[in-house]
């Protein structure tokens, strides 16, 4: 089975969030299970690893000029194709700077898709899997080929809210078929919508959790495409994400002490070191609440600020937050840290090491998302014995069982409101005081299977069904 994965991120070469981790871990596990996997991703600034100078290079036609592909191989793992076009990809950011996307993003990722379609045909791939809107036009270009020669296609929706909509002025530069600019094609309210077009022509559509696969068929979560998705619902499958082996407290080199289920003494060391690093007072029997997140309304951060403020005023918790995003939410967390310097810490941006140390050192992990296609941090948290507080949506509902249940691994709330967040936090604080039941829940959470073995097997089964029709 020859599989081409097309994505805008692939860790460690590029990563702004979960997408890079998912494409890397899924590709590696597919290769372990016997598939011949190649990943096409742009070469961004700083993404060329040491020792790549002697790598094989070959040319591919671009939309308006040639591009070069740098081929990297990993023993037993996927082959990596870095699409090298300095004018398009060697910039300060991956998608944009200072909160603004690059104006030519439609062209930047359209060029990637155009190259992917060419190489899919030239190298004889059986399956092309396109991840999110950035890779969606790959399916548009492949659809121009006779069905007998084109590979089967899978569109994976990591977050339906981001669709890549752009002006129809891009139709000609992207070499899209004008006749497809209509209700049956990639047109959406007068715009070009790469994701809409791909949904209509993909052989299979996957989402990153079963819950999200159901939710996107409804107006509440369908982002304007629910009607289209209901029409192709027979082709929609939810396959829950896993997490990679780099998120394992038994082997993690980025945390203060190693530990595992049944032997969690090292977690107390990690907790103490995290508080020291953050410059906070000893927490004692107060739970340490961790947050690592994009700071957006989707993530529900605005719903958490006032409940956190009240808890900090009462000296009930310690808060350690990491993330960036909307300016008002960054300012809200910064204000909490300034008002309560011995009780709260906030660092803007993203730091891989600190993210690991928050997962290992916190007691509770707050994820109050309005919607969450899968979520990875709740999986990381449970692996590290840090009980997540989540809203019952998407992959969060699929993966976290409420503490009140016999198999409880976290705290689940229903209502997207400050009251919902506050109630869940209060329940988490009260449960932390009962260390006997807390330790049992920690152990259950840490033993919950969360690797990529089963999800990769599900993808391989899907690929097989598509290629044997």
Beta strands, then each sheet from edge to edge (+ up, - down):
strand 1: 2-6
strand 2: 36-42
strand 3: 56-60
strand 4: 67-73
strand 5: 79-84
strand 6: 96-97
strand 7: 100-101
strand 8: 127-131
strand 9: 152-157
strand 10: 187-188
strand 11: 191-192
strand 12: 204-207
strand 13: 236-238
strand 14: 288-295
strand 15: 318-325
strand 16: 344-348
strand 17: 364-367
strand 18: 387-391
strand 19: 410-413
sheet 1: 3+ 4- 5+ 2+ 1+ 8+ 9+ 12+ 13+
sheet 2: 6+ 7-
sheet 3: 10+ 11-
sheet 4: 16+ 15+ 14+ 17+ 18+ 19+
end
